Amino acid sequence: MNLLSLSDEIADFDDTAAILCVIDLLISVDSSPVHLAGALGRPAWVMLPYEPEWRWLLARDDSPWYPSLTLFRQPQHGQWTPVVQAMSQRLASWPQHPPC
């Protein structure tokens, strides 16, 4: 798997949007790039704390506002290991080159 940091290439949301349009998947905590990916219909996986912000609702792994996002939630406060394990398992079956 090739991971590449593009932090030095990003000056504004236009740059972020351009990157989101060419990457296979964004994996992030709740952040502005997640919302931008959702608005663009790009796939993103979001790591959420046990008590997330209201907009993520409760007890679901999708978002009615952003259908391209998948939500991964802490099962209990402070437990990130199950979240990372679930994402790792899903990532193992993620297509190397998903269709455009």
Backbone atoms as SQL, in Angstrom:
CREATE TABLE atoms (id INTEGER PRIMARY KEY, chain TEXT, resi INTEGER, resn TEXT, atom TEXT, x REAL, y REAL, z REAL);
INSERT INTO atoms VALUES
  (1, 'A', 1, 'MET', 'N', 0.843, -1.163, 0.000),
  (2, 'A', 1, 'MET', 'CA', 0.000, 0.000, 0.000),
  (3, 'A', 1, 'MET', 'C', 0.895, 1.234, 0.000),
  (4, 'A', 2, 'ASN', 'N', 0.572, 2.159, -0.861),
  (5, 'A', 2, 'ASN', 'CA', 1.343, 3.400, -0.939),
  (6, 'A', 2, 'ASN', 'C', 0.596, 4.517, -0.235),
  (7, 'A', 3, 'LEU', 'N', 1.237, 5.108, 0.756),
  (8, 'A', 3, 'LEU', 'CA', 0.678, 6.256, 1.458),
  (9, 'A', 3, 'LEU', 'C', 1.553, 7.452, 1.157),
  (10, 'A', 4, 'LEU', 'N', 0.922, 8.569, 0.908),
  (11, 'A', 4, 'LEU', 'CA', 1.647, 9.768, 0.526),
  (12, 'A', 4, 'LEU', 'C', 1.030, 10.970, 1.224),
  (13, 'A', 5, 'SER', 'N', 1.840, 11.756, 1.901),
  (14, 'A', 5, 'SER', 'CA', 1.361, 12.980, 2.525),
  (15, 'A', 5, 'SER', 'C', 1.435, 14.111, 1.505),
  (16, 'A', 6, 'LEU', 'N', 0.312, 14.777, 1.317),
  (17, 'A', 6, 'LEU', 'CA', 0.250, 15.910, 0.387),
  (18, 'A', 6, 'LEU', 'C', 0.096, 17.234, 1.126),
  (19, 'A', 7, 'SER', 'N', 0.368, 17.236, 2.408),
  (20, 'A', 7, 'SER', 'CA', 0.178, 18.433, 3.228),
  (21, 'A', 7, 'SER', 'C', 0.871, 19.661, 2.662),
  (22, 'A', 8, 'ASP', 'N', 2.070, 19.487, 2.158),
  (23, 'A', 8, 'ASP', 'CA', 2.817, 20.627, 1.630),
  (24, 'A', 8, 'ASP', 'C', 2.235, 21.176, 0.328),
  (25, 'A', 9, 'GLU', 'N', 1.343, 20.412, -0.307),
  (26, 'A', 9, 'GLU', 'CA', 0.760, 20.812, -1.583),
  (27, 'A', 9, 'GLU', 'C', -0.570, 21.544, -1.420),
  (28, 'A', 10, 'ILE', 'N', -1.100, 21.611, -0.192),
  (29, 'A', 10, 'ILE', 'CA', -2.437, 22.144, 0.028),
  (30, 'A', 10, 'ILE', 'C', -2.373, 23.576, 0.538),
  (31, 'A', 11, 'ALA', 'N', -2.935, 24.489, -0.246),
  (32, 'A', 11, 'ALA', 'CA', -2.978, 25.889, 0.158),
  (33, 'A', 11, 'ALA', 'C', -4.405, 26.326, 0.521),
  (34, 'A', 12, 'ASP', 'N', -5.425, 25.653, -0.079),
  (35, 'A', 12, 'ASP', 'CA', -6.806, 26.054, 0.158),
  (36, 'A', 12, 'ASP', 'C', -7.747, 24.896, -0.160),
  (37, 'A', 13, 'PHE', 'N', -9.061, 25.139, -0.046),
  (38, 'A', 13, 'PHE', 'CA', -10.038, 24.082, -0.307),
  (39, 'A', 13, 'PHE', 'C', -10.070, 23.652, -1.768),
  (40, 'A', 14, 'ASP', 'N', -9.685, 24.524, -2.691),
  (41, 'A', 14, 'ASP', 'CA', -9.593, 24.106, -4.093),
  (42, 'A', 14, 'ASP', 'C', -8.562, 22.995, -4.243),
  (43, 'A', 15, 'ASP', 'N', -7.416, 23.158, -3.587),
  (44, 'A', 15, 'ASP', 'CA', -6.382, 22.121, -3.633),
  (45, 'A', 15, 'ASP', 'C', -6.881, 20.833, -2.986),
  (46, 'A', 16, 'THR', 'N', -7.553, 20.977, -1.850),
  (47, 'A', 16, 'THR', 'CA', -8.087, 19.802, -1.161),
  (48, 'A', 16, 'THR', 'C', -9.106, 19.088, -2.037),
  (49, 'A', 17, 'ALA', 'N', -9.999, 19.830, -2.667),
  (50, 'A', 17, 'ALA', 'CA', -11.006, 19.232, -3.546),
  (51, 'A', 17, 'ALA', 'C', -10.355, 18.507, -4.720),
  (52, 'A', 18, 'ALA', 'N', -9.332, 19.100, -5.293),
  (53, 'A', 18, 'ALA', 'CA', -8.631, 18.460, -6.417),
  (54, 'A', 18, 'ALA', 'C', -8.013, 17.131, -5.973),
  (55, 'A', 19, 'ILE', 'N', -7.433, 17.111, -4.800),
  (56, 'A', 19, 'ILE', 'CA', -6.830, 15.869, -4.288),
  (57, 'A', 19, 'ILE', 'C', -7.913, 14.832, -4.027),
  (58, 'A', 20, 'LEU', 'N', -9.024, 15.248, -3.411),
  (59, 'A', 20, 'LEU', 'CA', -10.107, 14.306, -3.118),
  (60, 'A', 20, 'LEU', 'C', -10.685, 13.695, -4.394),
  (61, 'A', 21, 'CYS', 'N', -10.598, 14.405, -5.502),
  (62, 'A', 21, 'CYS', 'CA', -11.135, 13.893, -6.766),
  (63, 'A', 21, 'CYS', 'C', -10.244, 12.844, -7.410),
  (64, 'A', 22, 'VAL', 'N', -9.021, 12.689, -6.934),
  (65, 'A', 22, 'VAL', 'CA', -8.125, 11.701, -7.549),
  (66, 'A', 22, 'VAL', 'C', -7.689, 10.590, -6.599),
  (67, 'A', 23, 'ILE', 'N', -7.956, 10.728, -5.310),
  (68, 'A', 23, 'ILE', 'CA', -7.573, 9.654, -4.389),
  (69, 'A', 23, 'ILE', 'C', -8.659, 8.591, -4.342),
  (70, 'A', 24, 'ASP', 'N', -8.284, 7.398, -3.906),
  (71, 'A', 24, 'ASP', 'CA', -9.237, 6.295, -3.818),
  (72, 'A', 24, 'ASP', 'C', -10.145, 6.419, -2.592),
  (73, 'A', 25, 'LEU', 'N', -9.576, 6.885, -1.477),
  (74, 'A', 25, 'LEU', 'CA', -10.315, 6.886, -0.226),
  (75, 'A', 25, 'LEU', 'C', -9.660, 7.845, 0.763),
  (76, 'A', 26, 'LEU', 'N', -10.467, 8.634, 1.448),
  (77, 'A', 26, 'LEU', 'CA', -9.997, 9.476, 2.539),
  (78, 'A', 26, 'LEU', 'C', -10.339, 8.776, 3.850),
  (79, 'A', 27, 'ILE', 'N', -9.370, 8.642, 4.731),
  (80, 'A', 27, 'ILE', 'CA', -9.600, 8.120, 6.076),
  (81, 'A', 27, 'ILE', 'C', -9.207, 9.225, 7.039),
  (82, 'A', 28, 'SER', 'N', -10.158, 9.616, 7.908),
  (83, 'A', 28, 'SER', 'CA', -9.923, 10.785, 8.752),
  (84, 'A', 28, 'SER', 'C', -10.832, 10.768, 9.969),
  (85, 'A', 29, 'VAL', 'N', -10.492, 11.577, 10.940),
  (86, 'A', 29, 'VAL', 'CA', -11.425, 11.919, 12.003),
  (87, 'A', 29, 'VAL', 'C', -12.369, 12.981, 11.431),
  (88, 'A', 30, 'ASP', 'N', -13.376, 13.360, 12.203),
  (89, 'A', 30, 'ASP', 'CA', -14.302, 14.404, 11.773),
  (90, 'A', 30, 'ASP', 'C', -13.510, 15.690, 11.539),
  (91, 'A', 31, 'SER', 'N', -13.434, 16.095, 10.284),
  (92, 'A', 31, 'SER', 'CA', -12.627, 17.259, 9.906),
  (93, 'A', 31, 'SER', 'C', -13.224, 17.896, 8.656),
  (94, 'A', 32, 'SER', 'N', -12.737, 19.065, 8.301),
  (95, 'A', 32, 'SER', 'CA', -13.286, 19.739, 7.124),
  (96, 'A', 32, 'SER', 'C', -13.084, 18.934, 5.834),
  (97, 'A', 33, 'PRO', 'N', -11.950, 18.232, 5.627),
  (98, 'A', 33, 'PRO', 'CA', -11.851, 17.429, 4.409),
  (99, 'A', 33, 'PRO', 'C', -12.912, 16.333, 4.314),
  (100, 'A', 34, 'VAL', 'N', -13.354, 15.803, 5.449),
  (101, 'A', 34, 'VAL', 'CA', -14.428, 14.803, 5.440),
  (102, 'A', 34, 'VAL', 'C', -15.706, 15.420, 4.885),
  (103, 'A', 35, 'HIS', 'N', -16.046, 16.598, 5.341),
  (104, 'A', 35, 'HIS', 'CA', -17.254, 17.261, 4.858),
  (105, 'A', 35, 'HIS', 'C', -17.128, 17.626, 3.377),
  (106, 'A', 36, 'LEU', 'N', -15.958, 18.020, 2.964),
  (107, 'A', 36, 'LEU', 'CA', -15.731, 18.324, 1.550),
  (108, 'A', 36, 'LEU', 'C', -15.843, 17.060, 0.706),
  (109, 'A', 37, 'ALA', 'N', -15.261, 15.960, 1.180),
  (110, 'A', 37, 'ALA', 'CA', -15.385, 14.681, 0.458),
  (111, 'A', 37, 'ALA', 'C', -16.854, 14.291, 0.328),
  (112, 'A', 38, 'GLY', 'N', -17.597, 14.427, 1.410),
  (113, 'A', 38, 'GLY', 'CA', -19.025, 14.108, 1.364),
  (114, 'A', 38, 'GLY', 'C', -19.778, 14.982, 0.385),
  (115, 'A', 39, 'ALA', 'N', -19.476, 16.270, 0.371),
  (116, 'A', 39, 'ALA', 'CA', -20.137, 17.192, -0.556),
  (117, 'A', 39, 'ALA', 'C', -19.794, 16.867, -2.007),
  (118, 'A', 40, 'LEU', 'N', -18.592, 16.341, -2.228),
  (119, 'A', 40, 'LEU', 'CA', -18.157, 15.981, -3.582),
  (120, 'A', 40, 'LEU', 'C', -18.582, 14.567, -3.971),
  (121, 'A', 41, 'GLY', 'N', -19.145, 13.820, -3.023),
  (122, 'A', 41, 'GLY', 'CA', -19.542, 12.443, -3.302),
  (123, 'A', 41, 'GLY', 'C', -18.369, 11.490, -3.362),
  (124, 'A', 42, 'ARG', 'N', -17.267, 11.849, -2.754),
  (125, 'A', 42, 'ARG', 'CA', -16.062, 11.014, -2.764),
  (126, 'A', 42, 'ARG', 'C', -16.069, 10.101, -1.540),
  (127, 'A', 43, 'PRO', 'N', -15.522, 8.892, -1.664),
  (128, 'A', 43, 'PRO', 'CA', -15.523, 7.966, -0.531),
  (129, 'A', 43, 'PRO', 'C', -14.611, 8.434, 0.601),
  (130, 'A', 44, 'ALA', 'N', -15.139, 8.336, 1.808),
  (131, 'A', 44, 'ALA', 'CA', -14.355, 8.682, 2.991),
  (132, 'A', 44, 'ALA', 'C', -14.838, 7.835, 4.158),
  (133, 'A', 45, 'TRP', 'N', -13.893, 7.432, 4.982),
  (134, 'A', 45, 'TRP', 'CA', -14.192, 6.719, 6.215),
  (135, 'A', 45, 'TRP', 'C', -13.877, 7.653, 7.359),
  (136, 'A', 46, 'VAL', 'N', -14.814, 7.760, 8.297),
  (137, 'A', 46, 'VAL', 'CA', -14.700, 8.732, 9.375),
  (138, 'A', 46, 'VAL', 'C', -14.637, 8.014, 10.725),
  (139, 'A', 47, 'MET', 'N', -13.602, 8.325, 11.492),
  (140, 'A', 47, 'MET', 'CA', -13.444, 7.789, 12.833),
  (141, 'A', 47, 'MET', 'C', -14.161, 8.726, 13.807),
  (142, 'A', 48, 'LEU', 'N', -15.182, 8.192, 14.491),
  (143, 'A', 48, 'LEU', 'CA', -15.976, 9.019, 15.393),
  (144, 'A', 48, 'LEU', 'C', -15.828, 8.575, 16.842),
  (145, 'A', 49, 'PRO', 'N', -15.815, 9.537, 17.761),
  (146, 'A', 49, 'PRO', 'CA', -15.779, 9.183, 19.180),
  (147, 'A', 49, 'PRO', 'C', -17.116, 8.590, 19.625),
  (148, 'A', 50, 'TYR', 'N', -17.121, 8.023, 20.793),
  (149, 'A', 50, 'TYR', 'CA', -18.326, 7.393, 21.351),
  (150, 'A', 50, 'TYR', 'C', -19.489, 8.382, 21.397),
  (151, 'A', 51, 'GLU', 'N', -19.226, 9.610, 21.766),
  (152, 'A', 51, 'GLU', 'CA', -20.247, 10.654, 21.783),
  (153, 'A', 51, 'GLU', 'C', -19.915, 11.675, 20.694),
  (154, 'A', 52, 'PRO', 'N', -20.371, 11.418, 19.465),
  (155, 'A', 52, 'PRO', 'CA', -20.007, 12.290, 18.348),
  (156, 'A', 52, 'PRO', 'C', -20.816, 13.578, 18.336),
  (157, 'A', 53, 'GLU', 'N', -20.403, 14.471, 17.475),
  (158, 'A', 53, 'GLU', 'CA', -21.163, 15.692, 17.244),
  (159, 'A', 53, 'GLU', 'C', -22.553, 15.309, 16.717),
  (160, 'A', 54, 'TRP', 'N', -23.543, 16.126, 16.972),
  (161, 'A', 54, 'TRP', 'CA', -24.934, 15.825, 16.658),
  (162, 'A', 54, 'TRP', 'C', -25.165, 15.438, 15.206),
  (163, 'A', 55, 'ARG', 'N', -24.435, 16.042, 14.280),
  (164, 'A', 55, 'ARG', 'CA', -24.707, 15.812, 12.855),
  (165, 'A', 55, 'ARG', 'C', -24.465, 14.369, 12.408),
  (166, 'A', 56, 'TRP', 'N', -23.692, 13.600, 13.204),
  (167, 'A', 56, 'TRP', 'CA', -23.399, 12.213, 12.830),
  (168, 'A', 56, 'TRP', 'C', -24.455, 11.249, 13.356),
  (169, 'A', 57, 'LEU', 'N', -25.429, 11.777, 14.079),
  (170, 'A', 57, 'LEU', 'CA', -26.509, 10.966, 14.641),
  (171, 'A', 57, 'LEU', 'C', -25.920, 9.855, 15.521),
  (172, 'A', 58, 'LEU', 'N', -26.706, 8.822, 15.796),
  (173, 'A', 58, 'LEU', 'CA', -26.248, 7.734, 16.663),
  (174, 'A', 58, 'LEU', 'C', -26.574, 6.385, 16.033),
  (175, 'A', 59, 'ALA', 'N', -25.796, 5.388, 16.383),
  (176, 'A', 59, 'ALA', 'CA', -26.079, 3.986, 16.050),
  (177, 'A', 59, 'ALA', 'C', -26.283, 3.726, 14.558),
  (178, 'A', 60, 'ARG', 'N', -25.466, 4.346, 13.737),
  (179, 'A', 60, 'ARG', 'CA', -25.520, 4.057, 12.301),
  (180, 'A', 60, 'ARG', 'C', -24.121, 4.241, 11.721),
  (181, 'A', 61, 'ASP', 'N', -23.871, 3.583, 10.596),
  (182, 'A', 61, 'ASP', 'CA', -22.544, 3.675, 9.976),
  (183, 'A', 61, 'ASP', 'C', -22.578, 4.457, 8.672),
  (184, 'A', 62, 'ASP', 'N', -23.685, 5.158, 8.435),
  (185, 'A', 62, 'ASP', 'CA', -23.795, 5.989, 7.237),
  (186, 'A', 62, 'ASP', 'C', -24.299, 7.372, 7.635),
  (187, 'A', 63, 'SER', 'N', -24.335, 8.254, 6.659),
  (188, 'A', 63, 'SER', 'CA', -24.801, 9.616, 6.898),
  (189, 'A', 63, 'SER', 'C', -25.881, 9.969, 5.881),
  (190, 'A', 64, 'PRO', 'N', -27.034, 10.451, 6.344),
  (191, 'A', 64, 'PRO', 'CA', -28.063, 10.842, 5.380),
  (192, 'A', 64, 'PRO', 'C', -27.652, 12.056, 4.553),
  (193, 'A', 65, 'TRP', 'N', -26.701, 12.835, 5.048),
  (194, 'A', 65, 'TRP', 'CA', -26.251, 14.024, 4.329),
  (195, 'A', 65, 'TRP', 'C', -25.138, 13.706, 3.337),
  (196, 'A', 66, 'TYR', 'N', -24.334, 12.701, 3.650),
  (197, 'A', 66, 'TYR', 'CA', -23.183, 12.350, 2.818),
  (198, 'A', 66, 'TYR', 'C', -23.194, 10.848, 2.530),
  (199, 'A', 67, 'PRO', 'N', -23.907, 10.387, 1.516),
  (200, 'A', 67, 'PRO', 'CA', -24.008, 8.953, 1.229),
  (201, 'A', 67, 'PRO', 'C', -22.673, 8.260, 0.923),
  (202, 'A', 68, 'SER', 'N', -21.652, 9.012, 0.529),
  (203, 'A', 68, 'SER', 'CA', -20.365, 8.382, 0.184),
  (204, 'A', 68, 'SER', 'C', -19.480, 8.124, 1.405),
  (205, 'A', 69, 'LEU', 'N', -19.933, 8.538, 2.597),
  (206, 'A', 69, 'LEU', 'CA', -19.143, 8.352, 3.805),
  (207, 'A', 69, 'LEU', 'C', -19.551, 7.092, 4.553),
  (208, 'A', 70, 'THR', 'N', -18.570, 6.471, 5.186),
  (209, 'A', 70, 'THR', 'CA', -18.802, 5.353, 6.095),
  (210, 'A', 70, 'THR', 'C', -18.279, 5.771, 7.459),
  (211, 'A', 71, 'LEU', 'N', -19.103, 5.568, 8.478),
  (212, 'A', 71, 'LEU', 'CA', -18.749, 5.988, 9.825),
  (213, 'A', 71, 'LEU', 'C', -18.281, 4.794, 10.656),
  (214, 'A', 72, 'PHE', 'N', -17.183, 4.980, 11.349),
  (215, 'A', 72, 'PHE', 'CA', -16.636, 3.972, 12.255),
  (216, 'A', 72, 'PHE', 'C', -16.632, 4.587, 13.646),
  (217, 'A', 73, 'ARG', 'N', -17.391, 3.994, 14.558),
  (218, 'A', 73, 'ARG', 'CA', -17.625, 4.589, 15.874),
  (219, 'A', 73, 'ARG', 'C', -16.915, 3.827, 16.992),
  (220, 'A', 74, 'GLN', 'N', -16.471, 4.574, 17.984),
  (221, 'A', 74, 'GLN', 'CA', -15.948, 3.942, 19.188),
  (222, 'A', 74, 'GLN', 'C', -17.079, 3.167, 19.866),
  (223, 'A', 75, 'PRO', 'N', -16.818, 1.922, 20.311),
  (224, 'A', 75, 'PRO', 'CA', -17.862, 1.189, 21.023),
  (225, 'A', 75, 'PRO', 'C', -18.047, 1.706, 22.458),
  (226, 'A', 76, 'GLN', 'N', -16.978, 2.278, 23.018),
  (227, 'A', 76, 'GLN', 'CA', -17.008, 2.880, 24.352),
  (228, 'A', 76, 'GLN', 'C', -16.053, 4.057, 24.353),
  (229, 'A', 77, 'HIS', 'N', -16.273, 4.961, 25.298),
  (230, 'A', 77, 'HIS', 'CA', -15.427, 6.146, 25.404),
  (231, 'A', 77, 'HIS', 'C', -13.947, 5.759, 25.496),
  (232, 'A', 78, 'GLY', 'N', -13.120, 6.385, 24.636),
  (233, 'A', 78, 'GLY', 'CA', -11.673, 6.190, 24.678),
  (234, 'A', 78, 'GLY', 'C', -11.152, 4.951, 23.976),
  (235, 'A', 79, 'GLN', 'N', -12.013, 4.143, 23.410),
  (236, 'A', 79, 'GLN', 'CA', -11.569, 2.900, 22.767),
  (237, 'A', 79, 'GLN', 'C', -11.452, 3.077, 21.249),
  (238, 'A', 80, 'TRP', 'N', -10.221, 3.377, 20.822),
  (239, 'A', 80, 'TRP', 'CA', -9.972, 3.539, 19.388),
  (240, 'A', 80, 'TRP', 'C', -9.505, 2.244, 18.733),
  (241, 'A', 81, 'THR', 'N', -8.975, 1.310, 19.512),
  (242, 'A', 81, 'THR', 'CA', -8.465, 0.064, 18.936),
  (243, 'A', 81, 'THR', 'C', -9.522, -0.672, 18.115),
  (244, 'A', 82, 'PRO', 'N', -10.756, -0.846, 18.614),
  (245, 'A', 82, 'PRO', 'CA', -11.768, -1.519, 17.785),
  (246, 'A', 82, 'PRO', 'C', -12.085, -0.760, 16.494),
  (247, 'A', 83, 'VAL', 'N', -12.014, 0.553, 16.540),
  (248, 'A', 83, 'VAL', 'CA', -12.267, 1.365, 15.346),
  (249, 'A', 83, 'VAL', 'C', -11.183, 1.104, 14.307),
  (250, 'A', 84, 'VAL', 'N', -9.928, 1.141, 14.739),
  (251, 'A', 84, 'VAL', 'CA', -8.807, 0.912, 13.825),
  (252, 'A', 84, 'VAL', 'C', -8.838, -0.523, 13.299),
  (253, 'A', 85, 'GLN', 'N', -9.178, -1.487, 14.136),
  (254, 'A', 85, 'GLN', 'CA', -9.267, -2.879, 13.685),
  (255, 'A', 85, 'GLN', 'C', -10.361, -3.053, 12.633),
  (256, 'A', 86, 'ALA', 'N', -11.517, -2.449, 12.858),
  (257, 'A', 86, 'ALA', 'CA', -12.614, -2.547, 11.881),
  (258, 'A', 86, 'ALA', 'C', -12.222, -1.910, 10.555),
  (259, 'A', 87, 'MET', 'N', -11.557, -0.770, 10.626),
  (260, 'A', 87, 'MET', 'CA', -11.121, -0.107, 9.397),
  (261, 'A', 87, 'MET', 'C', -10.068, -0.944, 8.685),
  (262, 'A', 88, 'SER', 'N', -9.171, -1.521, 9.430),
  (263, 'A', 88, 'SER', 'CA', -8.119, -2.361, 8.846),
  (264, 'A', 88, 'SER', 'C', -8.716, -3.562, 8.112),
  (265, 'A', 89, 'GLN', 'N', -9.700, -4.181, 8.724),
  (266, 'A', 89, 'GLN', 'CA', -10.357, -5.328, 8.076),
  (267, 'A', 89, 'GLN', 'C', -11.056, -4.910, 6.793),
  (268, 'A', 90, 'ARG', 'N', -11.755, -3.806, 6.831),
  (269, 'A', 90, 'ARG', 'CA', -12.446, -3.323, 5.631),
  (270, 'A', 90, 'ARG', 'C', -11.454, -2.898, 4.555),
  (271, 'A', 91, 'LEU', 'N', -10.359, -2.294, 4.984),
  (272, 'A', 91, 'LEU', 'CA', -9.352, -1.822, 4.033),
  (273, 'A', 91, 'LEU', 'C', -8.686, -2.987, 3.304),
  (274, 'A', 92, 'ALA', 'N', -8.563, -4.111, 3.977),
  (275, 'A', 92, 'ALA', 'CA', -7.949, -5.295, 3.353),
  (276, 'A', 92, 'ALA', 'C', -8.736, -5.751, 2.122),
  (277, 'A', 93, 'SER', 'N', -10.032, -5.468, 2.096),
  (278, 'A', 93, 'SER', 'CA', -10.842, -5.873, 0.937),
  (279, 'A', 93, 'SER', 'C', -11.193, -4.699, 0.031),
  (280, 'A', 94, 'TRP', 'N', -10.618, -3.529, 0.328),
  (281, 'A', 94, 'TRP', 'CA', -10.876, -2.350, -0.498),
  (282, 'A', 94, 'TRP', 'C', -10.252, -2.557, -1.874),
  (283, 'A', 95, 'PRO', 'N', -10.963, -2.260, -2.959),
  (284, 'A', 95, 'PRO', 'CA', -10.373, -2.459, -4.287),
  (285, 'A', 95, 'PRO', 'C', -9.150, -1.552, -4.507),
  (286, 'A', 96, 'GLN', 'N', -8.128, -2.115, -5.111),
  (287, 'A', 96, 'GLN', 'CA', -6.920, -1.364, -5.375),
  (288, 'A', 96, 'GLN', 'C', -7.181, -0.180, -6.300),
  (289, 'A', 97, 'HIS', 'N', -8.018, -0.365, -7.279),
  (290, 'A', 97, 'HIS', 'CA', -8.330, 0.706, -8.231),
  (291, 'A', 97, 'HIS', 'C', -9.835, 0.702, -8.469),
  (292, 'A', 98, 'PRO', 'N', -10.599, 1.365, -7.573),
  (293, 'A', 98, 'PRO', 'CA', -12.053, 1.370, -7.760),
  (294, 'A', 98, 'PRO', 'C', -12.451, 2.089, -9.045),
  (295, 'A', 99, 'PRO', 'N', -13.566, 1.695, -9.630),
  (296, 'A', 99, 'PRO', 'CA', -13.999, 2.351, -10.861),
  (297, 'A', 99, 'PRO', 'C', -14.317, 3.823, -10.643),
  (298, 'A', 100, 'CYS', 'N', -14.070, 4.617, -11.654),
  (299, 'A', 100, 'CYS', 'CA', -14.347, 6.065, -11.571),
  (300, 'A', 100, 'CYS', 'C', -15.771, 6.355, -11.944);
